[in-house]
Amino acid sequence: MRNLLRTCILALVSTVPLVAQTALPADSIADAVGVNIHLDFGNTGYGMYPDMTTSLLKKSGIRYYRTGITAWNQAAVNSIFKNLGTAGIRGLYVIKSSDLTPQLPGLLTATGNVAGIEYQNEPDNDNNPSWISQTRTFGPQLFTSMHNLMPSVPVIGPALVYDTSASALGVVPMDNNNLHSYMYNYPPDIDYPPASTPSMNAGAGPCTRNAASEWVCFPGLKYAMATASVDAPGKPFWITETGYTTSGDSSSVPVQYQAAYFTRQVLWAVQNGVSKVFFYELLDESVSGTYGIVTAAMQPKPGFTALSSVINLMADKNANFSPSSLNYLVSGGDRFIQHGLYEKSDGTFYLVLWQSAAMWDGSKDITPAAESVSVSVPGKQISASYTMQASGEFKVSTMTGSSANLSIGVYPVFLKIN
């Protein structure tokens, strides 16, 4: 598997020259993380223990949730949304049909915590032959209504399932484009090129057959963004669904890999210009299965702990500043070594390094050995390292000096630089 990935992926070179690199805001990582919830799933933890849903979101540090708006949304549900808003947790609301658009004023008034309004979910995957004409009609109505009500709240376009759907739909009005980024059991941060003859064994990337014996491929993020951008050229992206099931079948990943893959998903998305990443979903439940970052028994999985750890480390109360640059050198390792530079408003930098390699092939562990990597930051001090563990917690080590020799594996390492 590792050799196959080496032949079909364009990754970063193994050495970054010693030049000034401009950082991204550290809080852009903390502010990217969201999660899907389903308060309308009555016979699940969502419906039976709504207060626990609120408590888990507050505990996690996650700032955003995504949920559908349906006809049942009444005062009791809106009070939950308002409670979350009071805690600083804001909602992305999916408007499922045009007859619900009149509910927007009431929703905005009742909750006061709207992060965005989204087109109907996956309209091309609903067995509706009229989805194109209906979306072309509904979208502009939603966009106009929303901007008349609250111009500063973004309207998020439709997440489309099939590669050809965006070009078939054509351009529709939106503030942010939308992507559902599911990677089967493959890593989130490697780009697979499209293939004319998809095959699991032909270097074409991860593909499988659906119930109709049609090939369904799971392209990498950059390819997926390029394909999906046809319906809104130049618009920035939100990923409104992503995640991995831990069901135990060949399309899932064991739960112990969540911490690595979830952390890398956020890092890779932000580095590629995606500002929001909504994981699917908060709780394991009977409708969608074991995609949750929390079990049906309300016990956090490693993915929950990892996201909370990263948010806590990278959060910055004064996020509205212009990051500066840092001279640094990364050398060693192979093309799978990825890195990103972030800065807090107090001038502290965080250099994050990891291997963008697969850990699981559907039946066995294929985690590669760590790579030897050297980091140099002339004129600065590396004061600590935060290494993600399989549990989702950080192992924190004190460091000194302006250079370090590191072993970089599939779990990201955050270097604190002062």
C-alpha positions in Angstrom: 0.0 0.0 0.0 2.7 2.5 0.9 4.6 1.9 -2.3 1.4 2.3 -4.3 0.7 5.6 -2.6 4.2 6.8 -3.3 3.7 6.3 -7.1 0.3 8.0 -7.4 0.5 11.0 -5.1 2.1 14.4 -5.4 3.2 15.4 -1.9 5.5 18.0 -0.5 9.3 17.8 -1.0 11.3 16.6 1.9 13.2 19.9 2.4 11.9 23.4 2.9 14.6 26.1 2.2 15.4 28.5 4.9 13.2 31.4 3.8 10.5 33.4 5.6 7.3 31.5 5.7 4.1 33.4 6.5 2.0 31.7 9.2 -1.7 31.1 9.3 -3.6 32.2 12.5 -3.4 29.4 15.1 -7.1 30.0 15.9 -8.0 29.1 12.3 -7.5 25.5 13.4 -9.6 25.8 16.5 -12.3 27.8 14.6 -12.5 25.3 11.8 -13.9 22.4 13.8 -17.7 21.6 13.7 -19.8 18.5 14.2 -23.1 17.2 12.8 -26.0 16.6 15.3 -29.5 15.1 14.8 -31.9 16.3 17.4 -34.7 14.9 15.2 -33.5 11.3 15.7 -35.8 10.7 18.6 -35.0 7.1 19.5 -31.2 7.8 19.8 -29.0 9.6 22.3 -29.9 12.9 20.6 -33.6 12.6 21.2 -33.5 10.8 24.6 -30.7 12.9 26.2 -30.7 16.4 24.5 -29.1 17.9 27.6 -26.1 15.5 27.2 -25.7 16.6 23.6 -25.4 20.2 24.8 -23.0 19.1 27.6 -20.7 17.2 25.2 -20.5 20.1 22.8 -19.5 22.4 25.6 -17.0 20.0 26.9 -15.4 19.5 23.5 -14.6 23.1 22.8 -16.2 22.7 19.4 -17.7 26.0 18.3 -20.1 24.9 15.5 -22.7 22.3 14.9 -24.7 21.4 11.7 -28.3 20.3 11.8 -31.3 20.1 9.5 -34.3 22.3 9.9 -37.6 20.3 9.6 -41.2 21.0 10.3 -41.0 19.7 13.8 -38.5 22.5 14.9 -40.6 24.1 17.6 -39.9 26.1 20.8 -38.3 23.1 22.7 -35.7 22.5 20.0 -35.0 26.2 19.5 -34.4 26.5 23.2 -31.6 24.0 22.8 -30.1 25.9 20.0 -30.4 29.1 22.0 -28.7 27.4 25.0 -25.8 26.4 22.7 -25.6 29.9 21.3 -25.3 31.3 24.9 -22.3 29.0 25.3 -20.7 30.4 22.1 -21.6 27.4 20.0 -23.2 28.4 16.7 -25.3 26.5 14.2 -25.2 25.8 10.5 -28.8 25.1 9.6 -29.7 23.0 6.5 -33.0 24.1 4.9 -34.4 20.9 3.6 -37.1 22.3 1.3 -38.4 25.6 0.0 -41.6 25.4 2.2 -39.4 25.8 5.2 -37.9 29.1 4.1 -40.6 31.1 5.9 -39.3 29.7 9.2 -36.0 31.5 8.8 -37.1 34.7 10.6 -38.3 32.7 13.6 -35.2 30.6 13.7 -32.9 33.6 13.6 -34.9 35.4 16.3 -35.2 32.3 18.5 -31.6 31.2 18.4 -29.5 34.2 17.7 -26.5 32.0 17.0 -26.6 31.3 13.3 -23.2 30.5 11.7 -24.7 29.8 8.3 -27.7 28.6 6.3 -27.2 25.7 3.8 -29.0 24.5 0.7 -30.8 21.2 0.9 -28.5 18.3 1.6 -27.2 16.2 -1.3 -30.0 16.9 -3.7 -28.4 14.8 -6.5 -28.6 11.7 -4.2 -32.3 11.8 -3.4 -33.7 9.8 -6.4 -35.3 13.0 -7.6 -35.1 13.5 -11.4 -36.1 17.2 -11.0 -33.3 18.0 -8.5 -31.5 20.3 -10.9 -34.5 22.5 -11.7 -35.6 22.5 -8.1 -32.2 23.5 -6.8 -31.9 26.2 -9.5 -35.2 27.6 -8.2 -34.8 27.1 -4.5 -31.2 28.3 -4.3 -31.7 31.9 -5.4 -34.8 32.2 -3.3 -32.9 31.0 -0.2 -29.9 33.2 -1.0 -32.1 36.3 -1.4 -34.3 35.6 1.6 -31.3 35.0 3.9 -29.4 38.1 2.8 -32.4 40.3 3.2 -32.8 38.9 6.8 -29.2 38.8 7.9 -26.7 39.9 5.3 -23.6 38.9 7.3 -24.6 35.3 7.6 -23.2 33.1 4.8 -25.3 30.9 2.6 -23.6 27.6 2.0 -24.2 25.9 -1.3 -25.4 22.3 -1.9 -23.1 19.4 -1.2 -23.2 17.2 -4.3 -22.3 13.5 -4.3 -21.4 12.8 -7.9 -18.5 14.2 -9.9 -20.7 15.4 -12.8 -23.4 17.0 -10.6 -21.8 20.4 -10.2 -21.4 20.9 -14.0 -24.9 19.7 -14.6 -26.3 22.1 -12.0 -24.4 25.1 -13.2 -23.7 28.3 -11.3 -26.1 29.0 -8.4 -25.7 31.8 -5.8 -23.9 31.1 -2.6 -21.3 32.6 -0.3 -19.3 29.4 0.3 -19.1 26.2 -1.7 -19.8 22.9 0.0 -18.1 19.5 0.1 -18.8 16.2 1.7 -15.4 14.6 2.1 -15.6 10.9 3.0 -12.4 8.9 2.4 -13.6 5.3 3.0 -10.7 3.9 5.1 -8.0 6.0 3.3 -6.1 8.8 4.9 -7.6 12.3 4.7 -4.5 14.2 3.6 -3.3 12.5 0.4 -4.6 13.5 -3.0 -5.5 10.7 -5.4 -5.6 11.6 -9.1 -8.7 10.8 -11.1 -8.5 7.6 -13.2 -10.0 6.6 -16.5 -10.2 3.0 -15.4 -10.8 2.9 -11.6 -9.2 0.0 -9.8 -8.1 -0.6 -6.3 -4.9 -2.1 -7.6 -4.0 0.1 -10.5 -2.7 3.2 -8.8 -6.0 5.0 -9.4 -6.8 5.9 -5.8 -9.5 4.4 -3.5 -12.4 3.1 -5.5 -15.2 0.6 -4.8 -18.4 -0.6 -6.5 -21.8 0.5 -5.2 -25.0 -1.7 -5.2 -25.5 -1.0 -8.9 -22.0 -2.2 -9.7 -20.9 1.4 -10.6 -17.5 2.5 -9.7 -17.4 5.1 -6.8 -14.1 6.7 -6.2 -12.9 8.7 -3.2 -10.6 11.4 -4.6 -8.3 13.6 -2.5 -9.4 17.0 -1.2 -7.8 19.1 -3.9 -9.3 17.2 -6.8 -12.7 17.1 -5.0 -12.6 20.9 -4.5 -11.7 21.5 -8.1 -14.5 19.3 -9.3 -17.1 20.8 -6.9 -16.2 24.5 -7.6 -17.9 24.5 -11.0 -21.2 25.6 -9.5 -19.6 28.6 -7.7 -16.2 29.5 -9.2 -13.8 31.2 -6.8 -16.0 30.7 -3.7 -14.2 29.4 -0.6 -15.1 26.0 0.7 -16.7 24.5 3.8 -16.6 20.8 4.4 -20.0 20.1 6.0 -19.6 16.3 6.3 -16.5 14.2 6.8 -15.5 11.3 9.0 -14.8 7.6 9.4 -17.1 4.9 10.6 -15.6 2.5 13.3 -18.1 -0.3 12.5 -15.4 -2.9 11.9 -16.1 -3.7 8.3 -13.7 -3.2 5.4 -14.8 0.4 4.7 -14.2 1.5 8.3 -11.1 2.3 10.4 -10.5 1.0 13.9 -11.3 3.5 16.6 -7.7 3.9 17.7 -6.9 5.6 14.3 -9.4 8.4 14.8 -7.0 10.7 16.7 -4.5 10.7 13.8 -6.9 10.9 10.9 -9.2 13.6 12.5 -6.4 15.9 13.5 -4.8 15.5 10.0 -8.2 16.1 8.4 -8.5 19.6 10.0 -4.8 20.5 9.4 -5.0 19.5 5.7 -8.3 21.2 5.1 -7.2 24.5 6.7 -3.9 24.4 4.8 -5.8 24.1 1.6 -8.1 27.1 2.3 -11.1 25.3 3.9 -12.4 27.4 6.8 -14.9 24.9 8.4 -14.8 21.1 8.8 -17.9 19.5 10.2 -17.3 15.9 11.4 -20.1 13.4 10.9 -21.2 13.1 13.6 -21.4 13.7 17.4 -23.0 10.5 18.5 -23.1 6.9 17.3 -26.7 6.1 16.5 -28.8 3.4 14.7 -29.7 5.5 11.6 -26.2 6.4 10.4 -24.1 3.9 12.4 -20.8 4.4 14.1 -19.5 7.6 12.6 -19.8 9.3 16.0 -16.9 10.9 17.9 -18.9 9.8 21.0 -20.4 6.3 21.5 -24.1 5.6 21.9 -23.4 5.2 25.6 -22.1 8.8 25.6 -18.4 7.9 26.0 -15.9 10.0 24.1 -13.9 8.2 21.4 -10.3 9.2 20.6 -11.6 11.5 17.8 -13.5 13.6 20.4 -10.5 13.8 22.6 -8.1 14.7 19.8 -10.3 17.5 18.4 -10.7 18.9 21.9 -7.0 18.7 22.5 -6.2 20.5 19.3 -8.8 23.2 19.9 -7.5 23.8 23.4 -3.9 24.1 22.2 -4.6 26.4 19.2 -7.4 28.6 20.5 -6.5 32.3 20.5 -8.9 34.9 22.1 -7.4 37.7 19.9 -7.8 36.0 16.6 -8.2 39.2 14.5 -4.6 40.0 13.7 -2.2 39.6 10.8 0.2 36.7 11.3 3.9 37.4 10.7 6.5 35.2 9.1 9.2 32.8 10.4 12.5 31.6 9.0 12.6 27.9 9.4 14.1 24.8 7.8 12.6 21.3 7.7 14.9 18.6 6.3 14.9 14.8 6.1 12.1 12.3 5.8 10.3 11.6 2.5 7.6 13.1 0.4 4.9 12.1 3.0 6.2 14.6 5.5 3.7 17.5 5.7 4.1 20.7 7.8 2.2 23.9 8.5 3.0 27.1 10.3 0.6 28.9 12.7 0.9 31.9 15.0 -1.0 33.2 18.0 -1.5 36.9 18.6 1.1 36.9 21.3 3.8 36.0 18.8 4.0 32.3 19.6 4.4 30.1 16.6 3.4 26.5 16.2 5.0 24.4 13.5 3.1 21.2 12.9 4.7 18.1 11.3 3.3 14.7 10.4 3.4 11.9 7.9 0.4 11.8 5.5 0.5 8.0 5.2 -2.1 5.4 5.5 -2.5 3.4 8.7 -5.1 0.8 7.7 -5.9 -1.1 4.5 -9.3 -2.4 5.5 -8.0 -5.6 7.2 -4.6 -4.9 8.8 -2.4 -2.2 10.2 0.0 -0.7 7.7 1.3 2.2 9.8 4.8 3.1 8.5 7.9 3.7 10.7 8.6 7.2 11.9 10.9 9.3 9.7 13.9 11.2 11.0 13.4 15.0 10.5 15.4 18.0 11.5 13.9 21.4 12.2 15.8 24.7 12.5 14.4 28.1 13.5 17.4 30.5 13.6 16.9 33.3 16.2 14.0 31.5 17.9 13.6 28.9 20.6 11.7 25.6 20.4 10.2 25.5 23.8 7.9 22.4 23.8 6.5 19.6 21.6 3.0 18.4 21.7 2.7 14.9 20.1 -0.7 13.5 19.4 -1.3 10.1 21.0 -3.7 7.3 19.9 -5.9 8.3 22.9 -6.4 11.8 21.5 -4.3 13.4 24.2 -1.0 15.2 23.8 2.3 14.0 25.1 4.0 17.2 26.1 7.8 17.5 26.2 9.9 20.5 27.2 12.5 21.5 24.7 15.3 24.0 24.3 17.4 25.4 21.5 16.8 26.7 18.0 17.0 23.2 16.3 15.6 19.7 17.0 16.0 16.2 15.6 12.6 14.6 15.6 10.9 11.3 14.7 7.8 12.2 12.8 5.1 9.6 12.4 1.5 9.5 11.4 0.4 11.4 14.6 1.0 15.1 14.3 3.7 16.9 16.3 3.1 20.5 17.3 6.3 22.4 18.0 5.9 25.5 20.2 8.3 28.3 19.0 9.0 31.5 21.0 
